[in-house]
Amino acid sequence: MSEIHSFGTDAIPCHAFNASRSKVALSPNNNEVHIYQRDGIKWTLSHNLNQHDLRITSIDWAANSNRIVTCSADRNAYVWSPVDGQWKPTLVLLRINRAATCVRWSPKEDKFAVGSGAKLVSVCYFEEANDWWVSKHIKKPIRSTVTSIDWHPNNVLLACGSTDFKARIFSGFIKEVDKREGESTPWGGKCSTGALVGEFSNGGGGWVHGVSFSPDGNRLAWVSHDSSISVADANRGMAVSTVRTRFLPYLSCVWSAPDLIVAAGHDCCPMLFQYDMSRAELKYVDKVDKTLKKEVDGFSAMRKFKDMDKRGMSVENNISDTQLDSIHQNTISEIRVYSGSKSGADKISTVGVDGLMVVWDLKSLEGSLKGLRIA
């Protein structure tokens, strides 16, 4: 069963949960962040964070430190810390001249990365001496807006997707924070700050909207505006497997198991893909949304077609039926793991332009996965 929660008619571009999933932070497509407390099956507004001047573009909630980081089109980022029942903001010195577009905490929560329209990624950390958050920039060879970022499990490597049709992996090593540059990975040895570790494309064209490292960090998945999803495998010589689908473009993706990826976007429905690690092949599995067509204006399907026959209408010219065969009725903006982790997610959550937040139970797809799992 899917849980459907409505937060009004405003689009929701981003959301993030606390560790216990008892609270959610989301933005109603403006300069505010609303924090809701779960009360049974309902969500009650508990705090309104309104320090930003322009539209919020991304939110992330640190599970252990319980801090929230937000970024906005106003070129700023804030770290929000809970103090005496309130949220205290701390400005981050991003040093960018274009909108901030995406933000994510590192796995150890001692730094975070912010992508922007300034063709760079700001890796931010707390400077104890001056009691503020500062940043170091990763620039070359990014040639356009950074749309998405994701951290490697080793807390050092950083993946980003951008509108120059590329997905890249950089070293996010910060000597003031990281004691060492991290263990050697299949992506390569130890690297200096900002070093380019890998650069990938799907062989076609399209902005890269979302990136996600696999649970072990040895594979990188990304989705592009040409309705494709791709995986680069470091264990197989950086081999890239791409599936171009007949659906509308995807905007977000996340690993839900070592060999499964969920992607969603303009088609308003999360879709499941499987990566065959033995063959380095990616394939489409099924739609996560199993919703049947809902009744329109109180009419069942048969009554609707009878009424169309009486009025001399056809399916093609029946413009009154605008309801989609999905729970989300508009573009899905973002996917998050709700229950579990990337190595085994039981549930995922999505938010969309229709103002809905939906929690999906992935166990309902077990039938589709029979015979597909790789032993």
Backbone hydrogen bonds, N-H to C=O, Kabsch-Sander energy under -0.5 kcal/mol:
donor,donor_aa,acceptor,acceptor_aa,energy
3,E,359,V,-2.3
4,I,2,S,-0.5
5,H,3,E,-0.5
5,H,357,M,-2.6
7,F,355,G,-2.5
12,I,352,G,-2.0
16,A,25,A,-1.8
18,N,23,K,-1.7
21,R,18,N,-1.1
24,V,36,Y,-1.9
25,A,16,A,-3.2
26,L,34,H,-2.3
27,S,14,C,-1.2
29,N,27,S,-1.0
33,V,49,L,-2.5
34,H,26,L,-3.2
35,I,47,H,-2.6
36,Y,24,V,-2.8
36,Y,34,H,-0.6
37,Q,44,T,-3.4
38,R,22,S,-3.2
39,D,42,K,-3.4
41,I,39,D,-0.6
42,K,39,D,-1.8
44,T,37,Q,-3.0
46,S,35,I,-3.1
47,H,35,I,-1.6
49,L,33,V,-3.2
50,N,48,N,-0.7
52,H,31,N,-0.5
56,I,30,N,-3.1
57,T,71,C,-2.2
58,S,71,C,-1.3
60,D,69,V,-2.1
62,A,60,D,-0.5
62,A,67,R,-3.3
66,N,62,A,-1.0
68,I,80,W,-2.3
69,V,60,D,-2.7
70,T,78,Y,-2.3
71,C,58,S,-1.9
72,S,76,N,-1.6
73,A,55,R,-2.5
75,R,72,S,-1.3
77,A,92,V,-0.6
78,Y,70,T,-2.0
79,V,90,T,-2.3
80,W,68,I,-3.9
80,W,78,Y,-0.6
81,S,79,V,-0.5
81,S,88,K,-2.5
83,V,86,Q,-3.4
86,Q,83,V,-1.8
88,K,81,S,-3.2
88,K,86,Q,-0.6
90,T,79,V,-1.4
92,V,77,A,-2.3
93,L,133,W,-2.2
94,L,92,V,-1.5
100,A,72,S,-2.0
101,T,115,G,-2.8
102,C,115,G,-1.2
104,R,113,A,-1.8
106,S,111,K,-2.7
109,E,106,S,-1.6
112,F,124,C,-1.9
113,A,104,R,-2.3
114,V,122,S,-2.4
115,G,102,C,-2.3
116,S,120,L,-1.1
117,G,99,A,-2.7
119,K,116,S,-0.7
121,V,138,I,-2.2
122,S,114,V,-3.0
123,V,121,V,-0.6
123,V,136,K,-3.1
124,C,112,F,-3.4
124,C,122,S,-0.7
125,Y,134,V,-2.3
126,F,110,D,-0.6
127,E,132,W,-3.2
128,E,126,F,-0.8
131,D,127,E,-1.4
132,W,127,E,-1.3
133,W,91,L,-0.7
134,V,125,Y,-2.5
134,V,132,W,-0.5
136,K,123,V,-2.1
138,I,121,V,-2.5
139,K,137,H,-0.5
142,I,139,K,-2.2
146,V,116,S,-2.4
147,T,145,T,-0.6
147,T,161,G,-2.4
148,S,161,G,-1.4
150,D,159,A,-2.0
152,H,157,L,-2.7
155,N,152,H,-2.1
158,L,170,F,-2.8
159,A,150,D,-3.1
160,C,168,R,-2.6
161,G,148,S,-2.2
162,S,166,K,-1.7
163,T,145,T,-2.2
165,F,162,S,-0.8
167,A,200,F,-2.6
168,R,160,C,-2.9
169,I,198,G,-2.6
170,F,158,L,-3.3
171,S,195,A,-1.7
172,G,156,V,-2.7
172,G,170,F,-0.6
177,V,174,I,-1.6
178,D,174,I,-3.2
185,T,188,G,-1.8
188,G,185,T,-1.8
194,G,171,S,-2.9
195,A,192,S,-2.0
197,V,169,I,-3.3
197,V,195,A,-0.6
198,G,169,I,-1.6
200,F,167,A,-3.0
208,V,162,S,-2.0
209,H,207,W,-0.7
209,H,223,V,-2.2
210,G,223,V,-1.2
212,S,221,A,-2.4
214,S,219,R,-2.6
217,G,214,S,-1.2
220,L,232,A,-2.3
221,A,212,S,-3.0
222,W,230,S,-2.2
223,V,210,G,-1.9
224,S,228,S,-2.1
225,H,207,W,-1.9
227,S,224,S,-1.0
228,S,224,S,-0.5
229,I,243,V,-2.0
230,S,222,W,-2.8
231,V,241,S,-2.2
232,A,220,L,-2.7
233,D,239,A,-2.5
234,A,218,N,-2.6
234,A,232,A,-0.6
235,N,218,N,-0.6
236,R,233,D,-1.0
237,G,234,A,-0.9
238,M,233,D,-1.3
239,A,233,D,-0.9
239,A,236,R,-0.7
241,S,231,V,-2.6
243,V,229,I,-2.6
245,T,227,S,-2.5
245,T,243,V,-0.6
250,Y,224,S,-0.8
251,L,264,A,-2.7
252,S,264,A,-2.0
254,V,262,V,-2.0
256,S,260,L,-1.9
257,A,260,L,-1.2
260,L,257,A,-1.0
261,I,273,F,-2.7
262,V,254,V,-3.0
263,A,271,M,-2.6
264,A,252,S,-2.1
266,H,249,P,-2.6
268,C,265,G,-1.7
271,M,263,A,-3.1
272,L,286,D,-3.2
273,F,261,I,-3.0
274,Q,283,K,-2.9
275,Y,259,D,-2.8
276,D,274,Q,-0.6
276,D,281,E,-3.7
277,M,275,Y,-1.0
279,R,276,D,-0.6
280,A,276,D,-1.7
281,E,276,D,-1.4
283,K,274,Q,-2.4
285,V,272,L,-2.8
286,D,272,L,-1.0
288,V,270,P,-2.9
289,D,270,P,-0.8
290,K,288,V,-0.7
296,V,299,F,-1.0
297,D,295,E,-0.5
299,F,296,V,-1.9
304,K,300,S,-2.3
305,F,301,A,-2.0
306,K,302,M,-2.2
307,D,303,R,-2.2
308,M,304,K,-2.1
309,D,305,F,-2.0
310,K,306,K,-2.0
311,R,307,D,-1.6
312,G,309,D,-0.8
313,M,308,M,-3.2
318,N,315,V,-0.7
319,I,317,N,-1.5
321,D,318,N,-0.7
322,T,320,S,-1.1
326,S,324,L,-1.2
328,H,268,C,-0.5
332,I,265,G,-2.6
333,S,331,T,-0.6
333,S,351,V,-2.3
334,E,351,V,-1.3
336,R,349,S,-2.6
338,Y,336,R,-0.5
338,Y,347,K,-2.0
339,S,347,K,-1.8
341,S,344,G,-0.5
344,G,341,S,-1.5
345,A,256,S,-2.8
346,D,339,S,-1.8
346,D,344,G,-0.5
347,K,339,S,-1.3
348,I,360,W,-1.7
349,S,336,R,-2.9
350,T,358,V,-2.4
351,V,334,E,-1.5
352,G,356,L,-1.4
353,V,331,T,-2.7
355,G,352,G,-1.5
357,M,5,H,-3.1
358,V,350,T,-2.4
359,V,3,E,-2.5
360,W,348,I,-3.3
360,W,358,V,-0.6
362,L,346,D,-2.4
362,L,360,W,-0.8
363,K,346,D,-0.6
364,S,361,D,-1.1
365,L,362,L,-1.9
366,E,363,K,-1.6
368,S,365,L,-0.7
369,L,365,L,-1.3
370,K,366,E,-0.6
370,K,367,G,-0.7
372,L,369,L,-2.2
373,R,369,L,-1.3
375,A,373,R,-0.6
